[in-house]
Amino acid sequence: MGKADIVIKGSKDGLTFFLDSQCDFSELAAAIETKLASADFFLVGAHVTVDVGTRQLHPDQIERLQTLFPSYGLILRGINSWADPVGQHDEEERVVLKGNRERIYQIANHLYESTERADGAARNYDYRDESASSFSPVGTAPDYAEATTEPADCFGGSPSDMQTAILTQGGDERTLLIQRTLRSGQTVRYPGHVVILGDVNPGAEVVAGGNIIVMGVFRGVAHAGAMGSDEAVVTAYRLRPTQLRIANHITRPPDEEEEGPEHPEIARIRDGMVTIERYHYGTKSYGKDV
């Protein structure tokens, strides 16, 4: 089955899955499930609309879509079709089959409550409450980091088309604000930028599709630009990470590292390597302290 059978596009309203009207539905459902599984829970909480073109869906096929997306933590907002309920297509008018939203939320909430996996901000951030995002690109998550046993390298390989699509929802300017210190064993994952008003202690992990900004001391594991962006940066009042990664570039501190300078620092890619430099307030240039 070719990749053209499913096209995924991102917008400010979420993801839209465009399905080939001529392809067998069971094959399409299997392909969707493969893509969702390969996203490694990165898309948990995303809003999804399915566009089935001129296909007329049977009730069991609608039921399949209603259960498939929530089973991976996504919120199905609606199913769009150019076919009317009786299979006639005299007018170019789109029919929206919304399904049972309350049931979708119930399934998703059950998954969140019953799993031992804690995907931090990406799992707990309530995308259904759009009141804040309507006025500001910043969402707040004071208590959204939880214990996890998942490894830091959660995105292995090249970003999928679905991961790239969600990262382009409103550009990569979506920002998650966390007003707390992250303790050992806690993890935050988010497709946009992550701002933490607190410290990141050893054993904690932050994975972001964009930048990571910590208004405190960073002593945990950082992965900025997790979708492959070499332009991403990691900044903190003091950068003392146990592991620091930007896109596919990774670095570790020396085994016996000195305490270091008392000023804000920034990590970014220079000449293909991760470098940590002094951050100069009010400028866009970074460089060594002189």
C-alpha positions in Angstrom: 0.0 0.0 0.0 1.5 3.3 -1.0 1.9 6.4 1.2 -0.5 8.3 -1.0 -3.4 6.3 0.5 -3.2 8.5 3.6 -2.2 12.2 3.6 -1.9 14.0 7.0 -2.0 17.7 7.2 -1.7 20.0 10.3 -3.4 23.3 11.0 -4.2 25.5 13.9 -7.3 23.3 14.5 -5.4 20.0 14.7 -4.6 17.2 12.3 -6.6 16.1 9.3 -6.3 12.6 7.9 -7.2 12.4 4.2 -8.1 8.9 3.2 -8.1 7.4 -0.3 -11.7 6.9 -1.4 -10.8 3.9 -3.5 -8.6 2.0 -1.1 -10.0 -0.9 1.0 -11.1 0.5 4.4 -9.5 -2.3 6.4 -6.2 -1.5 4.8 -6.6 2.2 5.6 -7.5 1.5 9.2 -4.4 -0.8 9.5 -2.2 2.0 8.0 -3.6 4.6 10.3 -2.9 2.3 13.3 0.6 1.7 12.1 1.2 5.5 11.9 -0.3 6.1 15.3 1.9 3.4 16.9 5.0 4.7 15.2 4.4 8.2 16.7 5.4 6.7 20.1 2.6 8.6 22.0 4.0 11.9 20.8 0.5 12.9 19.5 -1.5 12.2 22.7 -4.1 14.9 23.1 -4.1 16.1 19.5 -7.4 16.9 17.8 -8.1 14.9 14.7 -10.5 15.2 11.7 -10.9 12.4 9.2 -11.7 13.2 5.6 -12.9 10.2 3.7 -13.6 11.9 0.4 -16.5 10.4 -1.6 -16.5 7.2 0.4 -19.8 6.3 2.1 -19.0 4.8 5.5 -20.9 2.0 7.0 -21.8 2.2 10.7 -19.2 -0.3 11.7 -16.5 1.7 9.8 -17.5 4.9 11.7 -17.3 2.9 14.9 -13.8 1.7 14.0 -12.6 5.3 13.5 -14.3 6.4 16.7 -12.4 3.8 18.7 -9.1 3.8 16.8 -7.9 7.3 17.5 -8.9 7.5 21.2 -7.1 4.2 21.7 -3.9 6.1 21.0 -4.9 9.1 23.1 -6.1 11.3 20.2 -9.4 13.2 20.2 -11.6 12.6 17.1 -13.5 15.8 16.4 -15.3 14.7 13.3 -15.5 12.7 10.1 -15.9 14.6 6.8 -17.4 13.0 3.7 -18.6 14.2 0.2 -21.1 11.4 0.1 -24.5 11.9 1.6 -26.1 9.3 3.9 -27.9 7.6 1.0 -24.9 7.4 -1.2 -26.0 10.1 -3.7 -23.8 13.0 -4.7 -26.0 15.5 -6.6 -24.8 18.5 -4.7 -21.2 19.5 -3.7 -22.1 19.7 -0.1 -19.9 18.2 2.6 -21.6 15.9 5.3 -20.0 15.9 8.7 -20.5 12.8 10.8 -19.4 13.9 14.2 -20.1 10.6 16.1 -20.5 10.5 19.9 -18.0 13.0 21.3 -18.8 12.1 24.9 -18.0 8.5 24.3 -14.7 9.5 22.6 -13.7 11.5 25.6 -14.8 8.7 27.9 -12.6 6.2 26.1 -9.6 8.6 26.1 -9.9 9.4 29.8 -10.1 5.7 30.6 -6.9 5.1 28.7 -5.2 7.9 30.6 -6.3 6.7 34.0 -5.6 3.0 33.4 -2.1 3.1 31.9 1.2 3.1 33.9 2.8 5.1 31.2 3.1 8.8 32.0 4.0 11.0 29.0 4.2 14.1 31.0 2.8 17.3 29.5 1.9 15.7 26.2 -0.3 13.2 27.9 -2.0 15.4 30.5 -2.4 18.7 28.7 -6.1 19.2 28.0 -6.4 20.2 24.4 -10.2 20.3 24.7 -10.0 23.5 26.7 -9.2 25.9 23.9 -10.1 29.1 25.9 -6.5 29.8 26.7 -5.0 29.0 23.3 -7.6 31.3 21.7 -5.9 34.3 23.3 -2.4 33.1 23.8 0.0 30.6 22.2 1.1 29.6 25.7 -0.6 26.7 27.6 0.0 26.2 31.3 0.6 22.9 33.0 1.6 23.3 36.7 1.1 19.7 37.6 1.5 17.8 34.3 4.8 16.0 34.8 4.5 12.5 36.2 6.7 9.4 36.8 7.7 7.4 33.8 10.0 4.6 33.0 10.3 5.4 29.3 13.8 6.1 27.9 14.9 9.5 26.8 15.3 8.6 23.1 11.6 8.4 22.5 11.5 9.5 18.9 14.3 7.4 17.3 14.8 7.8 13.6 13.5 10.4 11.2 10.3 12.3 12.0 7.2 10.8 10.5 4.9 12.8 8.3 2.4 12.8 11.1 4.9 14.2 13.6 5.9 16.9 11.2 2.3 17.7 10.6 1.5 18.3 14.2 4.6 20.4 14.7 3.4 22.8 12.0 0.1 23.5 13.8 0.4 27.3 13.9 4.1 26.9 13.1 6.2 25.6 15.9 5.2 28.5 18.2 3.1 26.5 20.6 4.5 26.8 24.1 3.9 24.8 27.2 4.5 26.6 30.5 5.3 24.4 33.6 5.3 26.2 36.9 7.2 23.7 39.1 10.4 21.9 39.6 10.8 18.5 37.8 12.0 15.8 40.2 13.9 12.6 39.4 11.8 10.2 37.4 9.5 12.9 35.9 9.2 13.5 32.2 7.8 16.2 30.0 7.2 15.7 26.2 5.6 18.4 24.0 5.6 19.1 20.3 6.3 22.8 20.7 8.5 24.9 23.0 8.7 24.1 26.7 9.3 26.8 29.4 9.9 25.6 33.0 9.7 28.0 35.9 11.8 26.0 38.3 14.7 23.5 38.3 15.1 20.2 36.4 16.7 17.8 38.8 18.9 14.8 37.9 16.8 11.9 36.6 14.2 14.2 35.1 13.7 14.5 31.4 12.4 17.2 29.0 11.8 16.4 25.3 10.5 19.3 23.1 9.9 19.7 19.4 11.1 23.3 19.8 13.2 25.1 22.4 13.6 24.3 26.1 13.9 27.3 28.4 14.4 26.7 32.1 14.2 29.5 34.6 16.4 27.6 37.0 19.2 25.0 37.1 19.0 22.2 34.5 20.6 18.9 35.8 18.5 16.4 33.9 18.2 15.1 30.4 17.3 17.6 27.6 16.3 16.9 24.0 15.3 20.0 22.1 14.4 20.0 18.4 13.2 16.4 18.8 11.7 16.5 15.4 15.1 17.2 13.8 15.4 21.0 14.1 19.0 22.1 14.3 17.8 25.6 15.1 16.4 24.6 18.5 18.2 25.8 21.7 18.3 24.9 25.4 18.7 27.7 27.9 18.8 27.8 31.7 20.2 29.9 34.5 22.7 27.2 34.9 23.1 24.3 32.4 24.4 21.1 34.1 22.6 18.4 32.1 23.4 14.7 32.5 22.7 14.5 28.8 21.9 17.2 26.3 20.6 16.6 22.8 19.6 19.0 20.0 18.0 17.3 17.0 20.3 14.3 16.3 23.4 15.9 18.0 24.1 14.6 21.5 26.6 15.5 24.2 27.4 14.5 27.8 29.3 16.5 30.4 32.8 15.3 31.6 32.7 12.8 34.5 34.4 15.4 36.8 32.9 18.7 35.7 33.7 21.9 37.5 30.8 23.8 39.1 30.9 26.3 36.3 30.1 30.0 35.9 27.2 31.8 37.7 25.4 33.2 34.6 22.6 32.1 32.2 23.8 29.7 29.5 22.5 28.5 26.1 23.2 25.3 24.2 22.9 25.2 20.5 24.4 23.7 17.3 27.6 25.2 16.1 29.5 23.6 13.2 27.7 20.4 13.7 28.4 20.2 17.4 26.4 21.0 20.6 28.1 24.0 22.3 27.2 25.6 25.6 27.8 29.3 25.8 27.0 32.3 27.9 23.6 33.9 27.1 23.7 37.6 26.6 20.5 39.4 27.6 18.6 41.5 25.0 20.6 40.2 22.0 20.2 37.5 19.5 23.9 36.7 19.5 25.5 34.2 21.7 29.1 33.8 22.5 31.8 32.9 25.0 32.2 35.2 28.0 35.1 37.5 27.5 
